[in-house]
Amino acid sequence: MEIKLVKLTKTYPGDEKKGTHETKAVDSLSLMIENGMLLGLLGPSGCGKSTTLYMLAGLKEPTSGEIWFDDEEVTNLEAEKRGIGLVFQNYALYPHMTVYKNIAFPLTNLKIYKEKRCEKAVRFKKILEILDQPEKIKSTILESRVDGKIKKESAIRYLASAFKVSKFVAKDVFDAGSELLKIDESATKNQKNKYEMRLEALLKRLSAKGKRLDADYFYLDSEGKRIDETRALSKEEIDCLVREVARLVQIDTLLSRKPAELSGGQQQRVAIARALVKKPKLLLLDEPLSNLDARLRLKTREEIRRIQKETGITTVFVTHDQDEAMSICDRIVVMKDGRARQIGKPQDVYKDPNDLFVAKFLGNPPINVFNGYTKDGFAYIGKTKILPVPFSDYREIYVGIRPEGFLPYHGEESLKEGLLSGIHPDETGLLTIDIDHVQANGKDLSLIGTHPDFIGDQLKITLDSDASVSEVSESFLLKPTKVYLFDRKTEERIRI
């Protein structure tokens, strides 16, 4: 599903008695989200990303603007009619329910409008199709053994997973399969004959009552057209949906447990499964990884990407963690003060920031920012010439240098290496940094240093672990593609 936001605004009124002023949580946000895209809303706390998500979900009402799902405007449509799945930051699982019941809960009162079908006939047909695969039945039942013994509950779970059917169909297959373990023609024939007779008898009963079915067991009216109906889901349909989504998020072995018996990552998967079980057109994730430790957060975000790719569902992912957004999103929206500061592919935004805020927000370690100025066609930090600029007047600027944009200078060899990185000695000088200490981080070295024109908490330089440096003053060539200039007053990027 394609999503379009048109000048979406959410304003919270002020209160004179409490001394609060009117606040625009989201300010005229326009955005297009393509079908099947994973979009990240990224920004610091209070930037409006979660408010945007809740307006998409229908949980907050916009002050102005429009929300479109494909060709339908849903700005004022109730949340339950939008066809969305929402995963909250705290998962919101029911502690007294099993995983199975937590996932099934959204389906319990769901009404569906679809063509009427004889589900019992479909079930018998499915069993007959499975009985045509006796070797697979046998190997699946044997695979389910616990301590060398076949246990019915375990075998039914394995059969449901192997053949992608409900536990009710899997039980019938198991009951037939206990005889099929012999794998001889008579056993197979006996079981098939049993279900063929049951199917035939069912169809005769329906015919005697004047019911007509087509070849796929859909009910037909007097004109031979399929009949539509509005009804609740059957237990079998619910079971199939729950097990399908549980397999997708890889928790199909945990369905009998309760949330307290699960790890944080497993609880997160249950929450995602519950959001997906109704097959929504849009999946909304609000800071879904914030309660997990670092290692589990990394693994779970990869799982979210896998699930999103497998389902192809349009997804909006809210986070303040730029690493999460950069690693799994197709596109990101960097927000501040309710506005979109920049929209694009993660690497494009990182490499080509529009302003100082975006440049500082993206990157780990963050970009190093220096006071600078322009004069006679060049940008300077202190007395060091940094880059040529297409104007000659004096301007006060900020100079941003990515941590990976420094190249240690050790004579002529460094100049040769610098040329390969696009460094021209006649256009850039050597920037001297006082190195306080060096940290080894596996494949990288992190240099922590100081400079009189540096602005911020910590000047950090990232080098390859093979680089030769010492804890003294070091001179560096600067890679032009990692250096950005910003207007001192507006903080807008100066394009050169």
TIRO-76219 format. One record per atom (N, C-alpha, C): residue in one letter; x, y, z. Coordinates in steps of 0.02 Angstrom, whole numbers, plus 50000, padded with zeros to 5 digits. Example, Ala and Ser with C-alpha at 12.3 -4.5 7.8 and 13.67 -1.06 7.14 Angstrom:
a506604971650390
a506154977550390
a506604983550390
s506424988850354
s506844994750357
s506455000250394
// end
This chain:
m500424994050000
m500005000050000
m500445006250000
e500255011049959
e500615017549956
e500305022450005
i500735025850042
i500505030650092
i500705037750072
k500255042450079
k500415049450063
k500175053950120
l500635058050144
l500465063250193
l500505069950158
v499985073950166
v499965080550134
v499895086050187
k500435089750198
k500445095350246
k500125093450313
l500325087650338
l500045085050400
l500295089050460
t499835091350501
t500005095650558
t499625093350621
k499985093250676
k499675091850741
k499885097250790
t499395101050814
t499525106650860
t499185105250927
y499565106150980
y499285105651047
y499195112751074
p498585114551093
p498455121451116
p498805122851183
g498945129151193
g499245131251257
g498725131951311
d498955132951372
d498515133751430
d498775139651471
e498415145151470
e498635151151505
e498705149951580
k498245146051608
k498265144851680
k498895140951699
k499095136451657
k499685132351672
k500325135551644
g500235140951607
g500815144451579
g501145140851521
t500755136751485
t501035133051428
t500825136451363
h501265135951313
h501135138951248
h500915133751198
e500605136051145
e500405131651090
e501025128051061
t500955121651048
t501525117651023
t501335114050959
k501745114750909
k501645110950847
k502085104750850
a501775099050865
a502145092750869
a502355090350800
v501925091450751
v502075089950681
v501865096050641
d502315098350598
d502215104850565
d502245104150489
s501655103550458
s501585103550385
s502035098250352
l501965092050374
l502375086550349
l502065083550287
s502435083650232
s502215080450169
s502705074850153
l502425069050135
l502845063050129
l502505057850086
m502895054450044
m502635048950004
m503005042550024
i502635037250042
i502935030850060
i502715025750009
e503185023149971
e503015018549917
e502795011749944
n502405008349903
n502165001649921
n502744996849935
g502714993449992
g503234988550010
g503864991550039
m503864998050052
m504465001450078
m504495000950153
l505105000650180
l505215001450252
l505505008350263
l505105012750292
l505295019750302
l505445020850376
g505995024150390
g506175025850458
g506035033150474
l505665034450528
l505585041250554
l506095042050609
l506575046550599
l507165046850641
l507245053850668
g507425054250733
g507545060850761
g507565060550837
p507765065950869
p507805066050943
p507115065950975
s507085064851040
s506455065051076
s506105071751066
g505455071451054
g505065077551046
g505065080350975
c505335076550927
c505375079150858
c504735078150819
g504275074050845
g503635072950811
g503565066350776
k504055061950782
k504035055650745
k503485050950770
s503415050250836
s502895045850863
s502195048850852
t502135055350856
t501495058650842
t501285057250770
t501755057550724
t501615055950654
t501365048750648
l501695044150682
l501505037150680
l500785036150706
y500625039450762
y499965038650791
y499425041950749
m499585047050711
m499105049850663
m498995044950605
l499515041650583
l499445036450532
l498995030750558
a499085029050622
a498695023550651
a497975025450665
g497825031950667
g497155034250685
g497055035150759
l497595034850798
l497545035750870
l497595043050892
k497845047250848
k497845054550859
k497535057850798
e497145062950810
e496805066450755
e497225072450732
p497365073050667
p497745078750643
p497375085350653
t497745090650663
t497435097250666
t497265099550595
s497695097950548
s497565099450478
s497985094850435
g497855094950370
g498215090650324
g497835084350307
e498135080150265
e497795074150240
e498245068050246
i497905062250255
i498245055750253
i497895051450201
w498285048750154
w498005044550101
w498305037550103
f497885032350100
f498095025450091
f497895023550020
d498385022949976
d498255022149904
d497815028049881
d497215026549853
d496785031849828
d496235033749876
e496285031449939
e495765032849989
e496035037650042
e495675043150053
e495865047550107
e495605044650173
v496055043850222
v495875040750286
v495985045450345
t496055051950331
t496225056850383
t495765056250443
n495115055350432
n494635055050486
n494335048050496
l494645043050466
l494395036150471
l494605033150538
e494145029250570
e494295026150634
e494885021350628
a495265020650682
a495865016550682
a495725009450661
e495165006450686
e495014999450673
e494834998050601
k494695003350562
k494505002450492
k495085003850444
r495675005250471
r496225007250428
r496645001350403
g496554995450433
g496944989650411
g497674990250427
i497834992550488
i498534993450508
i498704988550564
g499344986950569
g499604983250626
g500094987750664
l500024988050730
l500424992750770
l500784988950825
v501444990050830
v501854987150883
v502104992850927
f501914992550991
f502104997851038
f502794996551067
q503065001751098
q503725001351128
q503754996151184
n503204995551222
n503204990951279
n502874984151264
y502734982951199
y502444976651174
y501714975751192
a501494977651253
a500784977351274
a500494970351266
l500854965251289
l500594958451288
l500164957151349
y499684952651341
y499264950751398
y499624945351439
p499804946951501
p500224942251541
p499874935751558
h499204935751562
h498844929651582
h498694925051523
m498844927351463
m498714923351403
m499344920051377
t499274914251346
t499834911051313
t500034915051251
v500604913451223
v500824916651161
v500294915551107
y500034909451103
y499524907851053
y498934912551060
k498674913251121
k498084917451132
k498234924851122
n498844927051139
n499034933951126
n499014935551051
i499284930951011
i499294932050939
i498584931650910
a498194926850936
a497514925750909
a497024931150929
f497174934950982
f496694939651011
f496394944450959
p496774947550914
p496474952150866
p495974948850819
l495984942150815
l495554938550768
l494894936350800
t494854936650866
t494284933450900
t493624936750884
n493604943350876
n492984946850860
n492984949750789
l493454947250749
l493514949850680
l492974946950635
k492634951350599
k492144949250550
k492454949850480
i492344944650440
i492624944650372
i492064944250321
y492174947150264
y491694946850208
y492054943150152
k491814937150137
k492144933150086
k491654928150057
e491874924650005
e491454919549973
e491354913650020
k490734911350024
k490564905950070
k490834899250043
r491144895550088
r491474889350067
r491334883850118
c491294877650095
c491204871950141
c491884870050169
e492054872850228
e492714871850257
e492854864550274
k492324860850291
k492424853750308
k492654849750248
a492364851350190
a492574847950128
a493294849850111
v493454856150120
v494144858550107
v494634854850152
r494424853950215
r494854850450263
r494974843250242
f494444839550223
f494524832650200
f494984832350139
k494894837050093
k495314837250032
k496044838350050
k496164842850098
k496854844150118
k497174838050150
i496784834450191
i497054828350222
i497224823250169
l496794822450118
l496934817750064
l497584819550027
e497684826150016
e498304828349982
e498924826550024
i498864827450090
i499434825850134
i499554818250136
l499014814350135
l499084807050137
l499424804350075
d499464808350023
d499844806449963
d500594807049973
q500804809450033
q501524810350048
q501714806350111
p501624799650109
p501734795650169
p502444795950196
e502934796550152
e503634796750175
e503764803150215
k503464808750192
k503554815050227
k503194814850294
i502604811750296
i502244810950359
i502674807050409
k502934801550386
k503334797150429
k503954800950456
s504324804150411
s504944807550432
s504794813250480
t504224816750470
t504044822350514
t503864819850584
i503474814450587
i503294811550652
i503904809150688
l504354805850652
l504964803350684
l505424809050708
e505414814450670
e505824820250688
e505584823550753
s504944822650768
s504644825850826
s504794822150892
r505144816650888
r505254812550948
r505614816351004
v505394815151065
v505694818051125
v505974812351166
d506644812451177
d506984806951213
d506834800251180
g506804800251114
g506704794051077
g505984791851073
k505524795551105
k504824793551105
k504394798451065
i503894795651032
i503424799850994
i502874802251041
k502824808851049
k502304811751090
k501814815451044
k501174814151055
k500654816651010
k500674824251002
e500724827851057
e500714835151054
e501284837851012
s501884835151023
s502464837250985
s502394835450911
a502144829350898
a502074827150828
a501574831450791
i501024833250824
i500524837550791
i500824844350774
r501224847150820
r501544853550807
r502014853050746
y502404847750743
y502864846850687
y502484845950621
l501944842150622
l501544841050562
l501214847550538
a500954851450585
a500644857850568
a501154862450534
s501774862350559
s502304866550530
s502524863950462
a502624857350457
a502894854350396
a502414855150337
f501754854450351
f501264854750297
f500874861350296
k501054865850342
k500734872450345
k499974871950349
v499754868250399
v499034867150410
v498874868650483
s498234868550500
s498014869750568
s498174863650611
k498134864650677
k498254859050723
k497714853750717
f497114855750694
f496564851050686
f496694846250628
v496924848950572
v497114844750516
v497724840450535
a498204843550570
a498804839850590
a498624833950636
k498124834850680
k497914829450724
k497634823550684
d497214825050634
d496934819750592
d497484816150554
v497974820050530
v498544816950494
v498944812650540
f499044814950602
f499424810950651
f499054804350665
d498394804750676
d498014798750690
d498064793750633
a498064796450572
a498154792050514
a498884789850508
g499334794450526
g500044793150518
g500314787850564
s499984786750622
s500224781550668
s500194774750634
e499704773950588
e499684767850548
e500164768250489
l500234774350463
l500674775350404
l501414774350420
l501584774350484
l502294773150501
l502534766450473
k502054761950460
k502234755450430
k502444756450357
i502164761650326
i502294763350256
i502214757150212
d501624754650208
d501484749650157
d500864751950118
e500764749050060
e500224751350016
e499544750550047
s499444745250085
s498784744050114
s498604749350166
a499104751350207
a498984756550257
a498804763150224
t499174765050173
t499034771250137
t498344771050105
k498194765450073
k497554764750039
k496974765050088
n497044761650145
n496514761550195
n496344768650220
q496864772550236
q496754779250261
q496454783850208
k496684783350147
k496414787450093
k495684785650080
n495544779150079
n494844776950068
n494384779850121
k494624779850183
k494234782350240
k494024789550228
y494504793850208
y494344800950200
y493984802350134
e494104798350083
e493724799050021
e492994797650033
m492854792450073
m492164790750089
m491834796150131
r492204799050178
r491924804450219
r491764810650177
l492214812250130
l492104817850086
l491494816650041
e491454810650014
e490894809049970
e490234809350008
a490224806750069
a489614806750109
a489404813950126
l489884818250141
l489744825350156
l489424828750096
l489714827750037
l489454830849977
l488754828449961
k488604822049973
k487934819349961
k487434822450008
r487614823350072
r487164826350120
r486984833550100
l487494837150078
l487374844050057
l486924844349996
s487054839849949
s486654839649888
s485924837949904
a485834833449952
a485154831549971
a484774837450002
k485144842150032
k484834848050061
k484764853750011
g484944852349948
g484874857349896
g485464862149891
k486014860449925
k486614864749923
k487034862949862
r487274868149827
r487694867049768
r488394869749782
l488904865849763
l489604867849771
l489954867349704
d490454871649695
d490874871049635
d491464866349650
a491924865749603
a492484860949610
a492944862749668
d492944869049690
d493364871149747
d492964871749811
y492364869049811
y491924868649870
y491644875349893
f491574880149847
f491234886349862
f490484885249849
y490064888149892
y489344887649884
y489114891949825
l488624889349787
l488364892749728
l487624894449738
d487414900049709
d486694901649711
d486344898449652
s485704900049642
s485304896849590
s485554898449519
e485944903949514
e486214905749448
e486924903149438
g487174899349486
g487844896449480
g488394901149500
k488224906649535
k488724911449557
k488904910049631
r489524911549649
r489734910549718
r489374915249765
i489224912749825
i488844916549875
i489324919949924
d489214926349937
d489614930049985
d489284929750054
e489704930450107
e489434930450174
e489884934550220
t489584937150273
t489954940450326
t489924936050387
r490504934350414
r490514929650471
r491154930550510
a491174927150568
a491784926950608
a492244921450581
l492874921950597
l493344916650577
l493214910350617
s493294904650584
s493234898350619
s493864897050661
k493804892350709
k494394890550749
k494954888050705
e494784884350653
e495294881650608
e495644887250570
e495254892150546
e495554897850510
e496014901850557
i495784902950618
i496194906550667
i496844902750681
d496784896250690
d497374892150704
d497874892550647
c497634892050585
c498084892450527
c498444899150525
l498074904650538
l498374911350536
l498894912150591
v498734909850652
v499194910550708
v499834906650694
r499774900550671
r500364896350659
r500774898950600
e500434901650550
e500794904450493
e501234910250514
v500954914850553
v501334920750573
v501854918950625
a501704913850667
a502194911650717
a502804908650683
r502684904950628
r503254902150590
r503664907850559
l503314912950534
l503654918550502
l504124922050550
v503914923050612
v504344926550661
v504744921650705
q504694915250687
q505104909950718
q504974909150793
i504324908850811
i504144907450881
i503624901850884
d503594897650832
d503074892550829
d503164887150882
t503754886750913
t503864881850967
t503694884851036
l503484891151038
l503364894551102
l502634896151114
l502184893451073
l501484895451075
l501134893851141
s501364888951178
s501034887051241
s501304890951301
r501834894951291
r502114898651347
r501744905251360
k501874908051419
k501604914651435
k502164919851430
p501994926251421
p502504931451411
p503064931451463
a502904930051527
a503404930251580
a503944924851570
e503794919851529
e504264914451517
e504704915751456
l504634921651426
l504994923351365
l505524928651378
s506034928551335
s506544933951336
s506244940151305
g506604945851312
g506364952051281
g506294951551206
g506774948251174
g506744947451101
g506164943151080
q506014937951119
q505444933551103
q504794937251112
q504744941351165
q504144945451175
q504034950251117
q504594952951092
q504534957451035
q504254953850975
r504474947750964
r504224943850907
r503484942350914
v503264940950976
v502544939750988
v502154946050969
a502404951850990
a502054958150975
a502014959250899
i502554957650864
i502554958450790
i502064953450759
a502074947250784
a501604942150758
a500884944350768
r500734947050826
r500044949450840
r499854955050792
a500324959350776
a500184964850729
a500084962250657
l500424956850640
l500394954250572
l499824949350560
v499534946550613
v499074940850604
v498444942750565
k498244949150567
k497664951350528
k497844953150457
k498464951750438
k498714953450371
k498584960750354
p498864965350394
p498744972450382
p499094974850318
k498854980450292
k499164983550234
k499744988050254
l499744990050318
l500264994650343
l500484992350412
l501134991650423
l501404989750488
l501754995750518
l501574997550580
l501865003250615
l502245000850676
l502875002850683
l503305000650737
l503555006750776
d503355007250839
d503535013150879
d504105011350928
e504715013450911
e505305012050953
e505305004650976
p505254999850930
p505144992850949
p505744989450982
l506324992450978
l506924989051004
l507214992451066
s506894997751090
s507205001751142
s507274998151209
n506884992851221
n506924989251284
n507394983251283
l507754982451227
l508204976651221
l508924978651232
d509344973851254
d510054975351261
d510374975851192
a511004978251191
a511324979951127
a511364974051079
r511584968151105
r511664962351061
r510984960051033
l510484959851076
l509824957551055
l509494962651009
r509644969051019
r509374974250976
r509624973350905
l510264971750898
l510564970650833
l510244964750797
k510154959250834
k509854953150804
k509124954350785
t508754957750829
t508044958650817
t507914963450760
r508324968550751
r508214973050695
r508334969550629
e508794964650627
e508894960750567
e508294956250554
e507984953750608
e507374949650601
e506804953850574
i506734960050598
i506204964450574
i506284965650499
r506884966650477
r507014967650406
r506834961450366
r507024955650392
r506874949350357
r506114948450351
i505764949450406
i505044948650406
i504714953550357
q504954959750358
q504664964850314
q504774963050240
k505364960450225
k505504958550156
k505084952550135
e505004947650180
e504614941650163
e503874943250153
t503614947850192
t502904949550187
t502774954850133
g503274959050120
g503194964450071
g502724969950095
i502614970250161
i502134975050188
i502464981950197
t502094987050179
t502334993950190
t502404995050265
t502994997550286
t503144998050357
t503435004850374
v503205007550430
v503495013850457
v503795012250525
f504415013950533
f504825011950591
f505065018350625
v504835019450687
v505045025350724
v505615023650771
t506145027650769
t506725026550813
t507105032950823
h507455033350879
h507925038950890
h508645036550878
d508715029950864
d509375026850856
d509555026750781
q510035031050763
q510195031650692
q510505025250663
d510855021250705
d511135014950680
d510575010350657
e510025009950695
e509455005750676
e509175008050609
a509045014450603
a508745017150542
a509205016250482
m509845017450491
m510325016950436
m510395009750411
s510315004950457
s510464997950439
s509894994350406
i509264996150420
i508714992150393
i508214995850349
c508245002550348
c507725006350312
c507895007450239
d507375007450197
d507475009250126
d507575016750119
r507185020450158
r507245027750160
r507155030050231
i507435035850246
i507355038750313
i507105045950307
v506745047950360
v506535054950367
v506845057450431
v507315062050426
v507635065050485
v507205070950506
m506945070650568
m506475075750591
m506765079850648
k506545086050651
k506705090550707
k506145095650714
d505915096650774
d505395101650788
d504775100750743
g504595094350732
g503995092850694
g504065093350619
r504645095050594
r504765095750523
r505255090450496
a505165088850434
a505645084350400
a506235088450377
r506815087250406
r507415091050386
r507725088150323
q507665081450314
q507925078350254
q507615071450245
i507475069750182
i507175063250165
i507595060050109
g507755053750117
g508145050350065
g508385043550087
k508765040350044
k509075033950062
k509585035250118
p509645030650166
p510085031950224
p510785034050205
q511115030550160
q511805032350143
q511845038950106
d511325040450065
d511325046850029
d511275052650078
v510845051850129
v510775057150178
v511415057950219
y511725052250236
y512355052550273
y512905056050233
k512955054350169
k513485057150127
k513355064250105
d512715066250103
d512545072750075
d512025076350118
p512205078050181
p511725081350226
p511555088350203
n510925090250215
n510695096950195
n510915102450243
d510995100550307
d511155105650357
d511555102550414
l511765106850460
l512195104650514
l511845099750560
f511185100850572
f510825096250616
f510845089150588
v510695088250525
v510695081550494
v511395078650496
a511895082650481
a512585080250481
a512785077850551
k512575081450603
k512755079550671
k512345073650696
f511725073150673
f511295067750699
f511485060950671
l511705060850607
l511885054450576
l512645053450580
g512835047550600
g513545045950604
g513735043750673
n514095038250677
n514335035650741
n515045032850732
p515555036350759
p515535042350800
p515265048350760
p515015053450795
p514725059150760
p515245063350725
i515005067550680
i515435071950642
i515795076850689
n516415078550672
n516795083550710
n516655090450681
v516465095150723
v516285101850699
v516785107050726
f517025111350680
f517515116550696
f517245123350676
n517435128550714
n517335135350690
n517805136550632
g517545139950580
g517965141450522
g517755147850489
y518055149350433
y517885155450396
y518125154550324
t517875158850280
t518095158850210
t518455165350196
k518945164950151
k519335170850132
k519715169350067
d519675173950020
d520055173449958
d519945166749922
g519325164349922
g519165158349884
g519325151749919
f519475151949984
f519615145750021
f519265145850089
a519125139850114
a518865139050182
a519445137350228
y519425139950289
y519975139050337
y519705136650404
i520125132750438
i520055131650510
i520685134550541
g520605139950581
g521195143550605
g521595146150545
k522225144250541
k522645146350485
k522715140850432
t522365135350442
t522435129650397
t521915130150340
k522175130050279
k521745130150220
k521405123250214
i520745123150207
i520375116850206
i520145114950136
l519765119350103
l519475117850038
l519395124249998
p519405123849931
p519235129649891
p518475130749892
v518255137149890
v517545138749887
v517425143349828
p516805143249800
p516675147249738
p516505154449752
f516795157449803
f516695164649817
f517305167049856
s517415173549855
s518045176149884
s517935180349947
d517295181649965
d517175186050022
d517265182350089
y517315186250142
y517405183350209
y516725181350238
r516685175050261
r516075172650294
r516275168150353
e515895168650406
e516005164150461
e515605157750449
i515925152050457
i515605145650441
i515765140450495
y515415134850490
y515605128850526
y515895123950476
v516415120350498
v516715115150456
v516585108450491
g516245103950456
g516115097250482
g516565092250448
i516915088050487
i517355082950459
i517165076250490
r516975071450449
r516805064850473
r517425061650506
p517335057450557
p517905054250591
p518355050350543
e518055047650489
e518455043850441
e518765048250386
g518695054850394
g518945059350342
g519655061850353
f520015059050402
f520705061250418
f521205056150392
l521745058650363
l522295054350339
l522945056650370
p523265052650414
p523885054750447
p524425056550395
y524775062050407
y525295064250360
y525985062050386
h526315057950344
h526995055650361
h527445056450300
g527435062450271
g527885063850215
g527585062350147
e528035061450097
e527845060850027
e527375054850015
e527475049350051
e527045043450041
e526325045150058
s526235049250108
s525565051250128
s525235055450073
l525635059650039
l525365063649985
l525125059249928
k525505053949913
k525295049249861
k524635045749880
e524595043649942
e523985040549966
e523405045449966
g523575051749982
g523065056949982
g522775058249914
l523195058049862
l522955059049793
l522435053849775
l522525047649799
l522045042249786
l521375043749820
s521385047649874
s520775049449910
s520495056149886
g520765058849832
g520515065149805
g520795071249838
i521335070549876
i521645076149911
i522155079449865
h522085086049856
h522565089949815
h522965094549861
p523625093449868
p524035097249915
p523995104849906
d523855107249844
d523815114449833
d523155117449857
e522675113049875
e522015115449896
e521875114249969
t522285110450002
t522165109050073
t522825108950111
g522805111550172
g523405111350213
g523385105450261
l523815105550311
l523845100250360
l523525102750425
l523025099050447
l522675100850509
l523005097150567
t523255100950615
t523605097850672
t523125096750730
i523105090650755
i522675088750811
i523115086250868
d522985088650928
d523335086050987
d522995079651010
i523345074051006
i523055067551022
i523125066251097
d522555065351130
d522565063951202
d522685056551216
h522325052251180
h522445045051187
h522165041251126
v522405035151119
v522225030851063
v521865024651089
q521295022951059
q520925017051079
q520915012051021
a521095005751035
a521075000450985
a520394997050988
n520034996850932
n519374993750930
n519354988450875
g519764983250883
g519764978050832
g520074980450767
k519654981250715
k519914983250650
k520044990650645
d519824994550695
d519905001850693
d520325004450751
l520605010450740
l520905014350794
l520485020650803
s520345022350865
s519995028550879
s520475033350914
l520565039150885
l521005044250913
l520575049650946
i520695050851009
i520335056051045
i520805061951052
g520595067851028
g521055073551028
g520725080151041
t521105085451034
t520855092251045
t521115096850991
h520745102350981
h520955107650934
h520615114050959
p520955119650956
p520675125850984
p520025128050950
d519905126050888
d519295128150852
d518755122750851
f518885117150886
f518385111750888
f517795113750933
i517185111850911
i516575113150950
i516275106350968
g516155105051031
g515835098851049
g516155095551108
d515925089451123
d516165085951182
d516825082251170
q516885079151111
q517475074851100
q517655074651026
l518275076551011
l518525076150943
l518765068950932
k518465065650883
k518615058550873
k518795057150801
i519345053550792
i519585051750725
i519615044150720
t519365041450665
t519365034150654
t519855032450599
l520325027950615
l520835025750567
l520855018150563
d521145015650511
d521265008450506
d521745006350561
s521665000350586
s522074997950643
s522824997650625
d522984997550560
d523684997250540
d524025004150539
a523645009350550
a523915016150546
a524425017250602
s524935021150585
s525465022650634
s525335029650663
v525165029750728
v525025036050762
v525305035650833
s525365041450864
s525615041550933
s525215046750972
e525265046551037
e524885051151079
e525265057851086
v525355061151029
v525655067851026
v525275071750973
s525515077550956
s525205081250901
s525305077650835
e524775076850798
e524795073550733
e524525078250680
s524825077950620
s524585081950564
s524175077450517
f523635080150491
f523185076150450
f523015079750385
l523015075850330
l522695078050269
l521955076550276
l521525080350241
l520805079450247
l520505077050180
k520095071850183
k519765069250123
k519185073850105
p519205076850046
p518695081950028
p517975079350032
t517865072950016
t517175070350017
t516905069450088
k517345070150137
k517135069350207
k517125076050244
v517195081450207
v517205088150236
v516595092150212
y516245095350258
y515625098950241
y515675105950271
l515415110850234
l515415117750257
l514685120050269
f514585123750324
f513915125950342
f513935133350360
d513415137050339
d513355144050357
d513295144750433
r513665149350463
r513675149950535
r512995152250563
k512635156450526
k511995158950552
k511415154150540
t511345151650478
t510765147550461
t510895140050473
e511535138150477
e511755131150482
e511575127050420
e511385130550366
e511255127050302
e511915125150269
r511905119950231
r512495117450196
r512715122450142
i513365123650138
i513645127750084
i513895122850031
r513585122649973
r513765118049920
r514365120749882
i514865116449872
i515465118749835
i515625113949778
// end
